[in-house]
């Protein structure tokens, strides 16, 4: 019942009381009892007065209970809102899953991974899928240690089944001029297929002492994030760069064909860099994801090159804007520590160029974190290690090519 009806009942009860009071005053002023009509009217008014009283009492009680219920609901909602997912996950890192209540587990979105009989509250069984905000930070950290993650086209999938990529290459196909009344001809489209699997990479175990775990001032989650990301980022970058494609990613050094072979076994020239760039079809040279990739030591050598024998301007063009990378022949440079160096000898693939959006890096969305309590208990440490499933493949082999040193 709404408050309008409740007020109407109170107003009606007030009017009835006034009528009853008037009847009583009239009889009292004459010092007599109610006559038959007055008694009948009084009884009707009294019944309605009592009925309204019960109705008002009932509605006020319901209103009070309703208000209490809503207040409790609001308190629960407020309490839930106050659970910070990041703080809940940090609490899990320090003290384990048993230290979190139901709302904290929900806020941190800690999903148990493992077999059915492992789904308990114990840290020692199975693992936990980390929250999205933590996984995103892991990927950011990994990019700092992986030139391939910086350059490649990262796609995330919810599961790790084989992912098929059909593609076409039309760079050598053109239309035709046709005469009036002549039938057109069919130019078949050839479809190719590449597969992306999901290989598992581990960070190996990171041990953290009880002292660090108990030190609330220490940024534990950033410490663990950094170590896990650096370790997985480095191994993943190595295999995305040099992987054979058999039971591991097809690394860019394996997947690409030669765009240019240098004349020396330990140096490269500007002309050879230009030949590499122009060995890639111009359809792949104009996009925002087009870049050169090389080892940092190769970049250092290039910084010493000049435009030409009669032009001593540096070939490398440093950026004057903070945060913007320098350019080489107008293209950005990605530094990759797993690309071969100029000192690695004959036939080493020391530079790559092309459209890196065609190199797909598949990351399975779930990043699993495990917390080991008993294993290092005698060392007063807790172990953490993470798993990431990933693969890489150059979908279009014409999009990126490499510059190799001379064979001899």
C-alpha positions as CSV (number, residue, x, y, z in Angstrom):
1,X,0.0,0.0,0.0
2,X,1.3,3.5,-0.8
3,X,1.7,6.4,1.6
4,X,-1.3,8.2,0.0
5,X,-3.8,5.6,1.2
6,X,-2.2,5.4,4.6
7,X,-2.7,9.2,5.0
8,X,-6.3,8.9,3.8
9,X,-6.9,6.3,6.5
10,X,-5.5,8.5,9.1
11,X,-7.6,11.4,7.9
12,X,-10.8,9.3,7.9
13,X,-10.0,8.0,11.4
14,X,-9.6,11.6,12.5
15,X,-13.0,12.7,11.1
16,X,-14.6,9.6,12.8
17,X,-13.1,10.5,16.1
18,X,-14.5,14.1,15.8
19,X,-18.0,12.7,15.0
20,X,-17.8,10.3,18.0
21,X,-16.6,13.1,20.2
22,X,-19.6,15.3,19.1
23,X,-22.1,12.6,19.9
24,X,-20.5,12.1,23.3
25,X,-20.5,15.8,24.1
26,X,-24.2,16.1,23.1
27,X,-25.2,13.4,25.5
28,X,-23.0,14.6,28.3
29,X,-24.3,18.2,28.1
30,X,-27.8,16.8,28.7
31,X,-26.6,14.5,31.4
32,X,-28.1,11.4,29.7
33,X,-27.2,8.2,28.0
34,X,-27.2,7.7,24.2
35,X,-30.6,7.3,22.6
36,X,-31.1,4.5,20.1
37,X,-30.1,6.5,17.0
38,X,-27.0,7.8,18.7
39,X,-26.0,4.4,20.0
40,X,-26.4,2.9,16.5
41,X,-24.3,5.6,14.9
42,X,-21.7,5.4,17.6
43,X,-21.3,1.7,17.2
44,X,-20.9,2.0,13.4
45,X,-18.3,4.8,13.9
46,X,-16.5,2.9,16.6
47,X,-16.3,-0.3,14.4
48,X,-14.9,1.7,11.5
49,X,-12.5,3.6,13.8
50,X,-11.1,0.3,15.2
51,X,-10.9,-1.2,11.7
52,X,-9.0,1.8,10.4
53,X,-6.7,1.6,13.4
54,X,-5.8,-2.0,12.6
55,X,-5.3,-1.2,8.9
56,X,-3.0,1.7,9.8
57,X,-1.1,-0.4,12.3
58,X,-0.7,-3.2,9.8
59,X,0.5,-0.9,7.0
60,X,2.9,1.0,9.3
61,X,4.4,-2.3,10.4
62,X,4.8,-3.4,6.8
63,X,6.3,-0.1,5.9
64,X,8.8,-0.5,8.8
65,X,9.7,-4.0,7.8
66,X,10.0,-2.9,4.2
67,X,12.4,-0.1,5.2
68,X,14.5,-2.4,7.3
69,X,14.7,-4.9,4.4
70,X,15.7,-2.3,1.9
71,X,18.3,-0.9,4.4
72,X,19.8,-4.4,4.8
73,X,19.8,-4.9,1.0
74,X,21.5,-1.5,0.5
75,X,24.1,-2.4,3.2
76,X,24.9,-5.7,1.5
77,X,25.2,-3.9,-1.9
78,X,27.4,-1.2,-0.3
79,X,29.5,-3.9,1.3
80,X,29.9,-5.6,-2.0
81,X,30.8,-2.4,-3.8
82,X,33.5,-1.7,-1.2
83,X,35.3,-5.0,-2.0
84,X,38.2,-3.9,-4.2
85,X,39.0,-6.7,-6.7
86,X,42.7,-5.7,-6.8
87,X,42.9,-5.7,-3.0
88,X,41.1,-9.1,-2.8
89,X,43.6,-10.6,-5.3
90,X,46.6,-9.1,-3.4
91,X,45.1,-10.7,-0.2
92,X,45.0,-14.0,-2.1
93,X,48.7,-13.7,-3.1
94,X,49.8,-13.0,0.5
95,X,47.5,-15.3,2.4
96,X,45.9,-17.8,0.0
97,X,42.3,-18.6,-1.0
98,X,41.2,-19.5,2.6
99,X,41.8,-15.9,3.7
100,X,39.1,-14.6,1.2
101,X,35.4,-14.6,2.0
102,X,32.8,-15.3,-0.7
103,X,32.4,-11.7,-1.8
104,X,36.2,-11.2,-2.1
105,X,36.5,-14.3,-4.2
106,X,33.7,-13.1,-6.5
107,X,35.3,-9.6,-6.7
108,X,38.7,-11.1,-7.6
109,X,37.0,-13.5,-10.0
110,X,39.3,-16.3,-8.9
111,X,38.2,-19.4,-10.9
112,X,39.5,-22.7,-9.8
113,X,41.2,-24.8,-12.4
114,X,41.7,-28.6,-12.1
115,X,39.8,-31.8,-12.0
116,X,36.4,-32.1,-10.3
117,X,37.9,-33.7,-7.1
118,X,40.4,-30.9,-6.9
119,X,37.9,-28.0,-6.8
120,X,38.3,-27.2,-3.1
121,X,39.6,-24.2,-1.1
122,X,43.1,-25.7,-0.9
123,X,45.9,-23.8,-2.5
124,X,47.8,-27.0,-3.1
125,X,45.3,-28.5,-5.6
126,X,44.8,-27.1,-9.1
127,X,45.4,-23.5,-10.0
128,X,43.5,-20.2,-10.4
129,X,42.7,-18.2,-13.4
130,X,43.9,-14.7,-12.7
131,X,41.5,-11.7,-13.0
132,X,41.4,-9.9,-16.3
133,X,43.0,-6.8,-14.8
134,X,46.0,-8.9,-13.7
135,X,46.3,-10.7,-17.0
136,X,46.3,-7.5,-18.9
137,X,49.1,-6.2,-16.8
138,X,51.0,-9.5,-17.4
139,X,50.7,-8.9,-21.2
140,X,52.0,-5.4,-20.8
141,X,55.0,-6.5,-18.9
142,X,55.7,-9.3,-21.4
143,X,55.7,-6.8,-24.2
144,X,58.6,-5.0,-22.6
145,X,60.7,-8.2,-22.9
146,X,59.4,-9.4,-26.3
147,X,59.9,-7.6,-29.6
148,X,57.6,-10.1,-31.2
149,X,54.7,-9.3,-28.9
150,X,55.4,-5.6,-29.5
151,X,55.2,-6.0,-33.3
152,X,52.9,-9.0,-33.9
153,X,49.1,-9.1,-34.1
154,X,47.9,-10.5,-30.8
155,X,44.6,-12.4,-30.7
156,X,43.1,-13.9,-27.6
157,X,40.9,-17.0,-27.7
158,X,38.8,-18.5,-24.8
159,X,40.0,-22.0,-25.5
160,X,43.1,-23.7,-26.8
161,X,41.8,-25.9,-29.6
162,X,43.4,-25.7,-33.1
163,X,42.6,-22.4,-34.8
164,X,42.5,-22.5,-38.6
165,X,43.3,-19.3,-40.6
166,X,42.1,-19.4,-44.2
167,X,43.7,-16.7,-46.3
168,X,44.3,-15.6,-49.9
169,X,47.1,-13.7,-51.6
170,X,46.0,-11.5,-54.5
171,X,49.1,-9.4,-55.0
172,X,49.9,-11.0,-58.3
173,X,46.4,-11.0,-59.6
174,X,44.9,-8.1,-61.5
175,X,41.8,-7.3,-63.5
176,X,41.6,-7.1,-67.3
177,X,40.4,-4.9,-70.1
178,X,37.5,-6.4,-71.9
179,X,36.0,-5.7,-75.3
180,X,32.3,-4.9,-75.8
181,X,30.2,-8.0,-76.0
182,X,33.0,-10.4,-75.0
183,X,32.3,-12.8,-72.1
184,X,34.3,-12.3,-69.0
185,X,36.8,-15.0,-67.7
186,X,37.1,-16.6,-64.3
187,X,40.2,-15.9,-62.2
188,X,40.0,-18.5,-59.5
189,X,40.8,-17.4,-55.9
190,X,43.3,-19.8,-54.2
191,X,42.6,-20.3,-50.6
192,X,45.4,-21.3,-48.2
193,X,45.2,-22.4,-44.6
194,X,47.5,-21.9,-41.6
195,X,47.0,-23.4,-38.2
196,X,47.6,-21.9,-34.7
197,X,47.9,-24.3,-31.8
198,X,48.4,-23.6,-28.1
199,X,51.8,-24.5,-26.6
200,X,52.2,-24.2,-22.8
201,X,54.8,-21.9,-21.3
202,X,55.7,-21.8,-17.7
203,X,57.4,-19.1,-15.6
204,X,59.1,-21.7,-13.5
205,X,58.7,-21.3,-9.7
206,X,59.1,-17.9,-8.1
207,X,59.9,-18.2,-4.3
208,X,58.8,-15.4,-2.0
209,X,59.8,-15.3,1.6
210,X,57.3,-15.1,4.5
211,X,58.8,-11.8,5.4
212,X,57.9,-10.3,2.1
213,X,54.5,-11.9,2.2
214,X,53.8,-10.3,5.6
215,X,55.1,-6.9,4.7
216,X,52.0,-5.0,3.7
217,X,54.1,-2.1,2.4
218,X,55.8,-4.3,-0.2
219,X,54.2,-4.3,-3.6
220,X,54.0,-8.0,-3.9
221,X,51.6,-8.3,-6.9
222,X,53.9,-6.0,-9.0
223,X,56.9,-8.1,-8.0
224,X,55.3,-11.4,-8.9
225,X,53.8,-9.9,-12.1
226,X,57.1,-8.6,-13.3
227,X,59.0,-11.9,-12.7
228,X,56.3,-14.1,-14.3
229,X,55.9,-11.8,-17.3
230,X,59.7,-11.4,-17.8
231,X,60.3,-15.2,-17.7
232,X,57.4,-16.1,-20.0
233,X,58.0,-13.1,-22.2
234,X,61.6,-14.1,-22.9
235,X,60.9,-17.7,-23.7
236,X,57.9,-16.8,-25.8
237,X,59.9,-14.2,-27.7
238,X,62.6,-16.7,-28.4
239,X,60.3,-19.2,-30.0
240,X,58.2,-16.6,-31.8
241,X,61.5,-15.4,-33.4
242,X,63.4,-18.7,-34.0
243,X,60.8,-21.5,-33.4
244,X,60.9,-24.3,-36.0
245,X,57.1,-24.7,-36.3
246,X,57.3,-28.3,-35.2
247,X,55.8,-28.7,-31.7
248,X,56.5,-25.0,-31.2
249,X,55.6,-21.7,-32.8
250,X,56.7,-21.0,-36.4
251,X,59.2,-18.2,-35.6
252,X,59.6,-15.3,-37.9
253,X,63.1,-16.4,-38.8
254,X,61.7,-19.8,-40.0
255,X,58.6,-18.5,-41.6
256,X,60.1,-15.7,-43.8
257,X,61.8,-15.9,-47.2
258,X,64.9,-13.9,-48.1
259,X,64.3,-10.4,-49.3
260,X,68.0,-9.6,-49.6
261,X,71.3,-11.4,-49.0
262,X,74.1,-9.1,-47.9
263,X,77.5,-9.2,-49.7
264,X,79.4,-9.5,-46.4
265,X,79.2,-11.9,-43.5
266,X,79.4,-9.3,-40.7
267,X,78.1,-6.0,-42.1
268,X,75.2,-4.5,-44.0
269,X,74.9,-1.4,-46.1
270,X,72.1,1.1,-46.8
271,X,71.6,-0.2,-50.3
272,X,71.0,-3.7,-48.9
273,X,68.5,-2.3,-46.4
274,X,66.7,-0.5,-49.2
275,X,66.7,-3.7,-51.3
276,X,65.1,-5.6,-48.3
277,X,62.4,-2.9,-48.0
278,X,61.5,-3.0,-51.7
279,X,61.5,-6.7,-51.8
280,X,58.2,-6.6,-50.0
281,X,55.2,-5.7,-52.1
282,X,54.2,-2.1,-51.6
283,X,50.7,-3.3,-50.6
284,X,52.4,-4.3,-47.3
285,X,54.6,-1.2,-46.9
286,X,52.0,1.5,-46.3
287,X,50.2,0.4,-43.2
288,X,50.7,1.5,-39.6
289,X,51.9,-2.0,-38.6
290,X,54.8,-1.9,-41.1
291,X,58.2,-1.9,-39.4
292,X,61.8,-3.1,-39.4
293,X,63.0,-5.5,-36.7
294,X,66.5,-6.2,-35.6
295,X,68.8,-6.8,-32.6
296,X,69.9,-3.8,-30.6
297,X,73.5,-4.3,-31.6
298,X,72.5,-4.1,-35.3
299,X,70.6,-0.9,-34.6
300,X,73.8,0.5,-32.9
301,X,75.8,-0.3,-36.1
302,X,73.2,1.3,-38.3
303,X,73.3,4.5,-36.2
304,X,76.9,4.9,-37.4
305,X,75.9,4.7,-41.1
306,X,75.4,7.8,-43.2
307,X,73.1,8.5,-46.0
308,X,75.9,8.2,-48.6
309,X,79.6,8.7,-49.3
310,X,79.0,12.4,-50.1
311,X,76.2,12.9,-47.5
312,X,77.3,12.5,-43.9
313,X,73.8,12.8,-42.5
314,X,73.0,9.8,-40.2
315,X,70.9,7.1,-41.8
316,X,68.9,6.6,-38.6
317,X,66.6,9.5,-37.8
318,X,66.0,10.0,-34.0
319,X,62.6,11.2,-33.0
320,X,62.4,14.7,-31.5
321,X,59.1,13.8,-29.8
322,X,59.3,12.0,-26.5
323,X,57.9,8.5,-26.6
324,X,58.1,8.2,-30.4
325,X,60.6,5.8,-31.8
326,X,63.3,6.8,-34.3
327,X,62.9,5.9,-37.9
328,X,65.0,4.1,-40.5
329,X,64.2,5.0,-44.1
330,X,60.9,6.3,-42.8
331,X,59.9,3.2,-41.0
332,X,59.8,2.5,-37.2
333,X,62.2,0.0,-35.6
334,X,61.3,-2.8,-33.3
335,X,64.2,-4.1,-31.2
336,X,64.2,-7.9,-30.7
337,X,67.0,-9.5,-28.6
338,X,66.5,-12.9,-30.2
339,X,67.2,-11.7,-33.8
340,X,70.7,-12.7,-34.9
341,X,73.5,-10.2,-34.6
342,X,76.0,-9.1,-37.2
343,X,78.6,-11.0,-35.3
344,X,76.7,-14.3,-35.5
345,X,78.3,-15.2,-38.9
346,X,77.4,-16.4,-42.3
347,X,73.8,-16.7,-43.4
348,X,72.5,-15.2,-40.2
349,X,69.1,-13.5,-40.6
350,X,69.8,-10.1,-39.1
351,X,66.8,-7.9,-40.2
352,X,63.2,-8.3,-40.9
353,X,60.8,-6.0,-42.7
354,X,57.1,-5.9,-43.5
355,X,53.6,-5.8,-42.3
356,X,53.6,-7.3,-38.8
357,X,49.8,-7.5,-38.6
358,X,50.2,-10.7,-40.7
359,X,52.2,-12.4,-38.0
360,X,49.5,-13.7,-35.6
361,X,50.3,-14.4,-32.0
362,X,47.6,-16.5,-30.4
363,X,47.2,-16.3,-26.6
364,X,44.7,-18.5,-24.9
365,X,42.8,-16.2,-22.6
366,X,43.2,-18.1,-19.3
367,X,46.5,-17.4,-17.5
368,X,46.8,-19.9,-14.7
369,X,48.5,-19.1,-11.4
370,X,49.5,-21.6,-8.8
371,X,50.4,-20.9,-5.2
372,X,52.7,-23.5,-3.5
373,X,52.6,-23.4,0.3
374,X,53.8,-26.8,1.6
375,X,56.6,-27.4,-0.9
376,X,58.8,-24.6,0.5
377,X,57.5,-24.5,4.1
378,X,60.8,-25.5,5.6
379,X,62.4,-22.5,3.8
380,X,59.8,-20.1,5.1
381,X,58.8,-19.4,1.5
382,X,55.7,-19.6,-0.7
383,X,56.1,-20.5,-4.4
384,X,54.3,-19.0,-7.3
385,X,54.3,-20.0,-10.9
386,X,52.2,-19.2,-14.0
387,X,51.2,-20.9,-17.2
388,X,50.4,-19.3,-20.5
389,X,49.4,-21.1,-23.7
390,X,50.4,-19.4,-27.0
391,X,51.4,-20.0,-30.6
392,X,52.6,-17.8,-33.5
393,X,52.5,-18.0,-37.3
394,X,53.1,-15.8,-40.3
395,X,49.8,-16.1,-42.0
396,X,50.9,-14.4,-45.2
397,X,54.5,-15.2,-46.1
398,X,54.7,-12.3,-48.6
399,X,54.1,-9.8,-45.9
400,X,57.4,-10.0,-44.1
401,X,60.9,-10.9,-45.5
402,X,64.4,-11.0,-44.0
403,X,67.9,-9.8,-44.8
404,X,70.5,-12.4,-44.3
405,X,74.3,-12.1,-44.2
406,X,76.4,-13.6,-46.9
407,X,76.8,-17.4,-47.0
408,X,80.6,-17.1,-47.0
